[in-house]
Amino acid sequence: MPVVKVFTRSQWDEFVRGLDALPDKPASERGMTVREAMKEVKSHIRTAQNKGYTLGQIAEQAKRAGVDISAGTLKLALRESSTEARTILGAKRRVTRRQHTQRHATAWGKNRNQIKPRIGTGAVRIRDQTRYR
């Protein structure tokens, strides 16, 4: 069973004073996620690719600089950053099959809340109400 830890008010006050006294951390020392870094580094990676370097070779270069990422991570991050850019510019987003069926009328009726019964369940769900046969 977990033990509840109790601290005095003065301990919490000392902790808060210590936090308030902390100086601002320089931007160069702050951590960045791969997604955040891709916004700044993407063009440099594309330039290296245009020079003939593969994502694997670029990942090796990153590891030498202390950034331990794989080629797959770079590929995914580049794809995500380009998807964000297309979305911001107003391009169409991919529609999943579920979204498509929710948007359009089906053979079971025009009501979007009406769900086709599954075989063998014995229950029919209409307008968020469950009825048994």
C-alpha positions as a printed Julia matrix, in Angstrom:
133×3 Matrix{Float64}:
   0.0     0.0     0.0
   1.46    3.43   -0.96
   2.69    5.67    1.83
   1.38    9.24    1.83
   4.24   11.7     2.16
   3.63   14.75    4.31
   5.82   17.86    4.33
   5.64   20.98    6.45
   4.46   24.3     5.13
   7.93   25.78    5.7
   9.48   23.06    3.49
   7.09   23.91    0.66
   7.74   27.64    1.13
  11.51   27.06    0.96
  11.01   25.02   -2.23
   8.94   27.81   -3.81
  11.5    30.48   -2.85
  14.21   28.35   -4.45
  12.2    28.07   -7.67
  11.55   31.82   -7.74
  15.27   32.5    -7.25
  16.33   30.39  -10.25
  17.89   32.46  -13.05
  16.59   32.19  -16.62
  18.17   29.33  -18.49
  19.87   30.38  -21.76
  18.05   29.33  -24.9
  21.14   27.42  -26.06
  20.89   25.15  -23.01
  17.16   24.42  -23.26
  16.09   21.06  -24.62
  14.32   20.77  -27.97
  12.24   17.91  -29.27
  12.95   16.51  -32.71
   9.71   18.05  -33.96
  10.72   21.51  -32.7
  14.21   21.18  -34.17
  12.88   20.08  -37.57
  11.34   23.5   -38.1
  14.84   25.0   -38.09
  16.91   22.09  -39.46
  14.64   20.78  -42.21
  16.06   22.97  -44.97
  19.64   21.97  -44.05
  18.71   18.26  -44.16
  17.03   18.72  -47.56
  20.16   20.52  -48.82
  22.35   17.62  -47.66
  19.99   15.17  -49.4
  20.24   17.21  -52.61
  24.03   16.89  -52.32
  23.59   13.11  -52.42
  23.64   12.17  -48.73
  21.18    9.59  -47.41
  19.16    9.96  -44.22
  21.37    7.26  -42.68
  24.5     9.31  -43.37
  22.8    12.46  -42.08
  21.79   10.58  -38.9
  25.43    9.52  -38.44
  26.47   13.16  -38.74
  23.87   14.07  -36.12
  25.24   11.38  -33.76
  28.76   12.83  -34.13
  27.31   16.18  -33.05
  25.69   14.57  -29.98
  22.15   14.27  -31.38
  21.36   10.54  -31.14
  18.59    9.99  -33.71
  18.03    7.35  -36.37
  17.35    7.71  -40.07
  13.77    6.54  -39.46
  13.26    9.27  -36.89
  14.53   11.85  -39.37
  12.25   10.5   -42.09
   9.21   10.61  -39.83
  10.03   14.08  -38.51
  10.51   15.44  -42.03
   7.2    13.93  -43.11
   5.38   15.38  -40.07
   6.81   18.84  -40.6
   5.82   18.83  -44.27
   2.3    17.61  -43.32
   1.98   20.46  -40.83
   3.01   22.93  -43.52
   0.41   21.58  -45.95
  -2.3    21.74  -43.29
  -1.39   25.32  -42.44
  -1.52   26.25  -46.12
  -5.02   24.82  -46.37
  -4.37   21.61  -48.26
  -6.82   18.75  -47.8
  -6.1    16.35  -44.97
  -6.36   12.61  -45.48
  -9.74   11.26  -44.48
  -9.85    7.92  -42.7
 -12.42    5.33  -43.6
 -14.24    5.91  -40.29
 -14.42    9.67  -40.88
 -15.71    9.06  -44.39
 -18.54    6.81  -43.2
 -19.43    9.25  -40.45
 -19.66   12.11  -42.93
 -21.77   10.39  -45.54
 -25.12    8.63  -45.41
 -25.0     4.85  -45.48
 -27.39    2.16  -46.63
 -28.65    1.93  -43.02
 -30.11    5.41  -43.09
 -29.18    9.03  -43.16
 -28.86    9.27  -39.38
 -25.15    9.34  -38.51
 -25.79    7.93  -35.03
 -27.34    4.79  -36.45
 -24.78    1.99  -36.4
 -25.0    -1.21  -38.41
 -25.48   -4.17  -36.03
 -22.66   -6.68  -35.91
 -23.54  -10.27  -36.6
 -23.91  -12.33  -33.46
 -23.97   -9.49  -30.93
 -27.69   -9.6   -30.26
 -27.76   -5.84  -29.68
 -28.74   -3.01  -31.98
 -27.49    0.49  -31.2
 -29.62    3.35  -32.45
 -29.07    6.93  -31.3
 -26.82    5.85  -28.44
 -29.48    3.53  -27.0
 -28.94   -0.19  -26.79
 -31.89   -2.47  -27.41
 -31.75   -6.22  -27.18
 -33.7    -8.4   -29.57
